[in-house]
Amino acid sequence: MNGAAIALTDDHKPERPDERARIRAAGGQVFWHGGHRVMGVLSMSRALGDSLLKPFGVIATPEICDAARHPDDLFLLLATDGLWAALDNDAAVKLARRCKQAAATT
């Protein structure tokens, strides 16, 4: 156990070539508006409950993978794009580890 962050996901962002192509094939467009955005609005290409942009290629279908967990794994960190916009993987793991250690001492 070396404590390293292991990313299990890849963000669904409209600047990804495969996501941009999927959006265009569905009739949508990716515009620059302070960042790449579907129809100039949403900075993610997949979302839950975004019915307004569904006709333009925004879908809720996840990409999934199987990842083996190890008994020595300290935690699995699930977060939204808001956290990942502020912290990289290593910083998020350090923060989670500090919170876990603090909880263990109280």
PyRosetta script that sets phi, psi and omega in degrees:
from pyrosetta import init, pose_from_sequence

init()
pose = pose_from_sequence("MNGAAIALTDDHKPERPDERARIRAAGGQVFWHGGHRVMGVLSMSRALGDSLLKPFGVIATPEICDAARHPDDLFLLLATDGLWAALDNDAAVKLARRCKQAAATT")
pose.set_psi(1, 112.9)
pose.set_omega(1, -179.6)
pose.set_phi(2, -106.3)
pose.set_psi(2, -2.2)
pose.set_omega(2, 177.7)
pose.set_phi(3, 76.2)
pose.set_psi(3, 10.7)
pose.set_omega(3, -178.3)
pose.set_phi(4, -76.2)
pose.set_psi(4, 146.4)
pose.set_omega(4, 174.8)
pose.set_phi(5, -74.1)
pose.set_psi(5, 136.1)
pose.set_omega(5, 175.6)
pose.set_phi(6, -122.4)
pose.set_psi(6, 110.7)
pose.set_omega(6, -179.6)
pose.set_phi(7, -73.1)
pose.set_psi(7, 128.9)
pose.set_omega(7, 179.1)
pose.set_phi(8, -107.8)
pose.set_psi(8, -0.3)
pose.set_omega(8, -177.3)
pose.set_phi(9, -133.1)
pose.set_psi(9, 165.5)
pose.set_omega(9, 172.9)
pose.set_phi(10, -130.8)
pose.set_psi(10, 124.2)
pose.set_omega(10, -175.7)
pose.set_phi(11, -58.0)
pose.set_psi(11, 138.7)
pose.set_omega(11, 174.6)
pose.set_phi(12, -89.3)
pose.set_psi(12, 89.2)
pose.set_omega(12, -178.8)
pose.set_phi(13, -115.4)
pose.set_psi(13, 147.5)
pose.set_omega(13, -176.7)
pose.set_phi(14, -67.3)
pose.set_psi(14, -14.0)
pose.set_omega(14, 177.1)
pose.set_phi(15, -81.7)
pose.set_psi(15, -11.9)
pose.set_omega(15, 174.0)
pose.set_phi(16, -64.3)
pose.set_psi(16, 129.4)
pose.set_omega(16, -177.0)
pose.set_phi(17, -54.8)
pose.set_psi(17, -41.1)
pose.set_omega(17, -180.0)
pose.set_phi(18, -68.4)
pose.set_psi(18, -37.2)
pose.set_omega(18, 178.8)
pose.set_phi(19, -71.7)
pose.set_psi(19, -40.4)
pose.set_omega(19, 177.4)
pose.set_phi(20, -60.3)
pose.set_psi(20, -43.6)
pose.set_omega(20, 179.4)
pose.set_phi(21, -64.0)
pose.set_psi(21, -40.6)
pose.set_omega(21, 179.2)
pose.set_phi(22, -64.4)
pose.set_psi(22, -41.8)
pose.set_omega(22, 178.9)
pose.set_phi(23, -64.1)
pose.set_psi(23, -45.5)
pose.set_omega(23, 179.1)
pose.set_phi(24, -62.8)
pose.set_psi(24, -40.5)
pose.set_omega(24, 179.3)
pose.set_phi(25, -63.4)
pose.set_psi(25, -26.9)
pose.set_omega(25, 179.2)
pose.set_phi(26, -86.5)
pose.set_psi(26, -2.7)
pose.set_omega(26, 179.5)
pose.set_phi(27, 99.9)
pose.set_psi(27, 3.2)
pose.set_omega(27, 179.1)
pose.set_phi(28, -93.4)
pose.set_psi(28, 175.6)
pose.set_omega(28, 177.9)
pose.set_phi(29, -136.6)
pose.set_psi(29, 156.2)
pose.set_omega(29, 174.5)
pose.set_phi(30, -112.2)
pose.set_psi(30, 122.1)
pose.set_omega(30, -179.4)
pose.set_phi(31, -116.9)
pose.set_psi(31, 154.4)
pose.set_omega(31, 173.7)
pose.set_phi(32, -89.6)
pose.set_psi(32, 119.4)
pose.set_omega(32, 176.5)
pose.set_phi(33, -146.0)
pose.set_psi(33, 75.3)
pose.set_omega(33, -173.6)
pose.set_phi(34, 73.2)
pose.set_psi(34, 12.4)
pose.set_omega(34, -177.0)
pose.set_phi(35, 151.5)
pose.set_psi(35, 165.7)
pose.set_omega(35, 178.3)
pose.set_phi(36, -69.7)
pose.set_psi(36, 128.8)
pose.set_omega(36, -177.1)
pose.set_phi(37, -140.6)
pose.set_psi(37, 140.3)
pose.set_omega(37, 174.7)
pose.set_phi(38, -68.4)
pose.set_psi(38, 123.3)
pose.set_omega(38, -178.4)
pose.set_phi(39, 54.5)
pose.set_psi(39, 25.6)
pose.set_omega(39, 179.2)
pose.set_phi(40, 76.1)
pose.set_psi(40, 9.2)
pose.set_omega(40, -172.7)
pose.set_phi(41, -117.1)
pose.set_psi(41, -60.4)
pose.set_omega(41, -168.7)
pose.set_phi(42, -99.4)
pose.set_psi(42, 129.9)
pose.set_omega(42, -177.8)
pose.set_phi(43, -85.2)
pose.set_psi(43, 0.4)
pose.set_omega(43, 175.8)
pose.set_phi(44, -117.3)
pose.set_psi(44, 148.3)
pose.set_omega(44, -179.5)
pose.set_phi(45, -95.7)
pose.set_psi(45, -8.1)
pose.set_omega(45, 175.4)
pose.set_phi(46, -134.6)
pose.set_psi(46, 137.3)
pose.set_omega(46, -176.6)
pose.set_phi(47, -157.5)
pose.set_psi(47, 155.2)
pose.set_omega(47, 176.1)
pose.set_phi(48, -91.5)
pose.set_psi(48, 128.3)
pose.set_omega(48, 171.9)
pose.set_phi(49, 77.9)
pose.set_psi(49, 12.6)
pose.set_omega(49, 179.7)
pose.set_phi(50, -91.2)
pose.set_psi(50, 75.5)
pose.set_omega(50, -174.8)
pose.set_phi(51, -69.5)
pose.set_psi(51, -25.6)
pose.set_omega(51, -179.9)
pose.set_phi(52, -67.1)
pose.set_psi(52, -33.7)
pose.set_omega(52, -178.0)
pose.set_phi(53, -99.7)
pose.set_psi(53, -0.8)
pose.set_omega(53, 178.3)
pose.set_phi(54, -56.8)
pose.set_psi(54, -41.8)
pose.set_omega(54, 179.0)
pose.set_phi(55, -64.5)
pose.set_psi(55, -13.8)
pose.set_omega(55, -177.6)
pose.set_phi(56, -106.2)
pose.set_psi(56, 15.7)
pose.set_omega(56, 172.8)
pose.set_phi(57, 103.5)
pose.set_psi(57, -2.6)
pose.set_omega(57, 175.9)
pose.set_phi(58, -76.6)
pose.set_psi(58, 123.0)
pose.set_omega(58, -177.2)
pose.set_phi(59, -125.1)
pose.set_psi(59, 163.8)
pose.set_omega(59, 177.5)
pose.set_phi(60, -103.4)
pose.set_psi(60, 2.0)
pose.set_omega(60, -177.7)
pose.set_phi(61, -68.8)
pose.set_psi(61, 121.9)
pose.set_omega(61, -180.0)
pose.set_phi(62, -82.8)
pose.set_psi(62, 158.8)
pose.set_omega(62, 164.3)
pose.set_phi(63, -96.1)
pose.set_psi(63, 131.8)
pose.set_omega(63, -177.1)
pose.set_phi(64, -122.3)
pose.set_psi(64, 157.2)
pose.set_omega(64, 174.8)
pose.set_phi(65, -144.3)
pose.set_psi(65, 158.1)
pose.set_omega(65, 172.8)
pose.set_phi(66, -98.0)
pose.set_psi(66, 130.2)
pose.set_omega(66, 178.5)
pose.set_phi(67, -131.2)
pose.set_psi(67, 127.5)
pose.set_omega(67, 179.1)
pose.set_phi(68, -72.1)
pose.set_psi(68, 132.8)
pose.set_omega(68, 174.2)
pose.set_phi(69, -96.3)
pose.set_psi(69, 151.4)
pose.set_omega(69, -179.3)
pose.set_phi(70, -116.4)
pose.set_psi(70, 145.2)
pose.set_omega(70, 179.7)
pose.set_phi(71, -56.8)
pose.set_psi(71, -24.8)
pose.set_omega(71, 179.5)
pose.set_phi(72, -83.5)
pose.set_psi(72, -6.7)
pose.set_omega(72, 177.5)
pose.set_phi(73, -59.0)
pose.set_psi(73, 131.9)
pose.set_omega(73, -178.2)
pose.set_phi(74, -79.9)
pose.set_psi(74, -36.8)
pose.set_omega(74, -178.6)
pose.set_phi(75, -169.2)
pose.set_psi(75, 167.0)
pose.set_omega(75, 172.6)
pose.set_phi(76, -118.5)
pose.set_psi(76, 120.2)
pose.set_omega(76, -175.5)
pose.set_phi(77, -100.4)
pose.set_psi(77, 116.2)
pose.set_omega(77, 176.6)
pose.set_phi(78, -109.9)
pose.set_psi(78, 130.9)
pose.set_omega(78, -178.2)
pose.set_phi(79, -153.7)
pose.set_psi(79, 162.3)
pose.set_omega(79, 177.5)
pose.set_phi(80, -88.4)
pose.set_psi(80, 176.0)
pose.set_omega(80, -178.6)
pose.set_phi(81, -62.4)
pose.set_psi(81, -21.9)
pose.set_omega(81, 178.9)
pose.set_phi(82, -62.0)
pose.set_psi(82, -42.2)
pose.set_omega(82, 177.5)
pose.set_phi(83, -67.2)
pose.set_psi(83, -45.3)
pose.set_omega(83, -176.0)
pose.set_phi(84, -69.9)
pose.set_psi(84, -19.9)
pose.set_omega(84, 174.0)
pose.set_phi(85, -72.7)
pose.set_psi(85, -24.9)
pose.set_omega(85, -176.8)
pose.set_phi(86, -99.9)
pose.set_psi(86, -30.3)
pose.set_omega(86, -175.2)
pose.set_phi(87, -129.6)
pose.set_psi(87, 142.3)
pose.set_omega(87, 171.1)
pose.set_phi(88, -83.2)
pose.set_psi(88, 174.9)
pose.set_omega(88, -175.3)
pose.set_phi(89, -57.1)
pose.set_psi(89, -45.7)
pose.set_omega(89, -177.3)
pose.set_phi(90, -65.2)
pose.set_psi(90, -40.7)
pose.set_omega(90, 178.7)
pose.set_phi(91, -65.8)
pose.set_psi(91, -38.8)
pose.set_omega(91, 178.6)
pose.set_phi(92, -64.7)
pose.set_psi(92, -40.7)
pose.set_omega(92, 178.2)
pose.set_phi(93, -65.2)
pose.set_psi(93, -42.5)
pose.set_omega(93, 178.5)
pose.set_phi(94, -60.7)
pose.set_psi(94, -42.6)
pose.set_omega(94, 179.0)
pose.set_phi(95, -64.9)
pose.set_psi(95, -45.3)
pose.set_omega(95, 179.3)
pose.set_phi(96, -62.8)
pose.set_psi(96, -39.9)
pose.set_omega(96, 179.0)
pose.set_phi(97, -63.7)
pose.set_psi(97, -42.6)
pose.set_omega(97, 178.1)
pose.set_phi(98, -62.3)
pose.set_psi(98, -42.0)
pose.set_omega(98, 179.1)
pose.set_phi(99, -64.2)
pose.set_psi(99, -41.4)
pose.set_omega(99, 179.2)
pose.set_phi(100, -64.2)
pose.set_psi(100, -42.9)
pose.set_omega(100, 179.3)
pose.set_phi(101, -66.6)
pose.set_psi(101, -40.4)
pose.set_omega(101, 179.0)
pose.set_phi(102, -64.4)
pose.set_psi(102, -40.0)
pose.set_omega(102, 179.3)
pose.set_phi(103, -66.2)
pose.set_psi(103, -33.0)
pose.set_omega(103, -178.8)
pose.set_phi(104, -71.6)
pose.set_psi(104, -23.2)
pose.set_omega(104, -177.7)
pose.set_phi(105, -94.2)
pose.set_psi(105, -4.8)
pose.set_omega(105, -179.7)
pose.set_phi(106, -103.1)
pose.dump_pdb("model.pdb")
